Amino acid sequence: MSSQLPSGPPGPRRRRPNLGIVDALVQSSFLVRAVLDQAAAEHDLSIVQARLLGVLRDREPRMAQLAQLLELTKSSTTGLVDRAEKRGLVRRTAIPVSDERAVHVMLTDQGREREQKFTAQVTRRLMALAAGLSETGRAQLSKALTQLVLYDAEQSGVDLDLAHPEPRTE
């Protein structure tokens, strides 16, 4: 008996289900999380360390701002920065103001290199996931997800405006 596929005309094309907004967001979050987890592990980072490097990619926040952006307590943020500093990924720089304890957190050269490699790997993998979408579909997805992120940031009081990042003091 042959294991060949039937040679007749193709059957009706199977319709792809519409998952609905909730299931689609949840399922896509699992896909993205898997990409992030794998890339972080391959670059010897925890997912929180990867988020830290990503936040510091284009800004140099104060510790309180960093805690807010990472959605961590101040003490958890301090521990995270302490560990990243010991690994040579970040450094703290004093802010020249009256409060002597105020500091900016910034990437070191080693941290910037690790962040760039991590981001490049994540970008390749996520673009591969989006390859099944048309160019218009990718643009629509980008716009919709941007609106979702900006709305959440606005509701949470998080400033994501990168048009006026804190000045670099390297």
C-alpha positions in Angstrom: 0.0 0.0 0.0 1.4 3.4 -1.0 1.7 6.3 1.5 1.2 8.9 -1.2 -1.2 11.8 -0.8 -4.4 11.8 -2.8 -3.8 13.3 -6.3 -7.3 14.8 -6.8 -8.2 18.5 -6.5 -7.5 20.1 -3.2 -10.3 20.0 -0.6 -11.9 23.1 0.9 -9.3 25.3 2.5 -9.5 25.0 6.3 -10.6 28.3 7.9 -8.3 29.7 10.5 -10.2 30.5 13.7 -10.3 34.0 15.1 -9.1 33.5 18.6 -10.6 36.7 19.9 -8.7 39.5 21.6 -8.1 37.8 24.9 -7.0 34.4 23.6 -4.9 36.0 20.9 -3.1 38.3 23.3 -2.5 35.5 25.8 -1.3 33.1 23.2 1.0 35.7 21.6 2.3 36.6 25.0 3.4 33.0 25.4 5.1 33.0 22.1 7.0 36.3 22.9 7.8 35.1 26.4 9.3 31.9 25.0 11.5 33.9 22.6 12.6 36.3 25.4 13.3 33.4 27.8 15.4 31.5 25.3 17.4 34.5 24.2 18.0 35.7 27.8 19.3 32.2 28.8 21.6 32.1 25.7 23.1 35.5 26.8 23.4 34.4 30.5 20.7 36.8 31.6 17.5 36.4 33.7 14.4 37.8 32.1 14.5 40.7 34.6 18.1 41.4 33.8 17.2 41.5 30.1 14.4 44.0 30.9 16.9 46.1 32.8 19.3 46.3 29.9 16.4 47.0 27.5 15.2 49.9 29.7 18.7 51.3 29.9 19.2 51.0 26.2 17.8 54.5 25.5 17.6 56.2 28.9 19.5 56.7 32.1 16.8 56.8 34.8 17.1 57.4 38.5 16.6 54.4 40.7 13.0 55.3 41.5 12.2 55.8 37.8 13.8 52.5 37.0 11.7 50.7 39.7 8.6 52.2 38.1 9.6 51.2 34.6 10.4 47.6 35.7 7.4 47.4 38.0 9.6 46.4 40.9 9.9 47.6 44.5 12.8 50.0 45.2 14.6 47.3 47.2 14.2 44.7 44.4 15.5 47.3 41.9 18.5 48.0 44.1 19.4 44.3 44.3 19.0 43.9 40.6 21.2 46.9 39.8 23.8 45.7 42.5 24.0 42.3 40.8 24.2 43.8 37.3 26.9 46.2 38.5 29.0 43.3 39.9 28.8 41.7 36.5 30.0 44.8 34.8 26.7 45.4 32.9 25.7 48.7 34.5 27.1 51.5 36.6 25.6 54.2 38.8 26.5 57.9 38.3 25.8 60.5 40.9 23.3 63.2 39.9 24.7 66.7 40.6 21.8 68.0 42.7 21.3 68.7 46.4 20.3 65.1 47.1 23.6 63.3 47.4 22.0 59.9 47.2 20.4 60.5 43.8 22.0 58.4 41.0 21.4 57.6 37.4 21.8 54.0 36.2 23.5 53.5 32.8 24.8 50.7 30.7 28.6 50.0 30.6 30.2 49.2 27.3 29.9 45.5 28.2 26.2 45.9 29.1 25.5 47.8 25.9 27.2 45.0 23.9 25.2 42.3 25.7 21.9 44.3 25.2 22.6 44.7 21.5 23.3 41.1 20.9 20.2 40.1 23.0 18.0 42.6 21.1 19.3 41.4 17.7 18.5 37.8 18.5 15.1 38.7 19.8 14.4 40.8 16.7 15.4 38.0 14.4 13.1 35.5 16.1 10.1 37.8 16.5 10.4 38.9 12.8 10.4 35.2 11.9 7.2 34.8 13.9 5.7 37.8 12.0 6.8 36.5 8.6 3.4 34.9 8.0 1.8 38.4 8.0 1.7 40.7 5.1 3.6 44.0 5.2 0.2 45.7 5.9 -0.6 43.2 8.6 2.7 43.7 10.3 2.2 47.5 10.2 -1.3 47.1 11.6 -0.1 44.8 14.4 2.7 47.3 15.2 0.3 50.2 15.4 -2.3 48.3 17.5 0.3 47.0 20.0 1.9 50.4 20.3 -1.5 51.9 21.1 -2.0 49.1 23.7 1.4 49.8 25.4 0.9 53.6 25.4 -2.6 53.3 26.8 -1.4 51.1 29.6 1.6 53.4 30.3 -0.8 56.4 30.4 -3.2 54.6 32.8 -0.3 53.5 35.0 1.4 56.9 35.1 4.6 55.6 33.4 6.3 58.1 31.2 7.5 56.3 28.0 8.4 59.5 26.2 11.8 59.0 24.7 11.8 62.3 22.9 13.4 64.0 25.9 15.5 61.3 27.6 17.6 62.2 30.6 21.0 63.5 29.4 23.9 61.1 29.2 26.8 61.9 31.4 29.4 59.4 30.2 
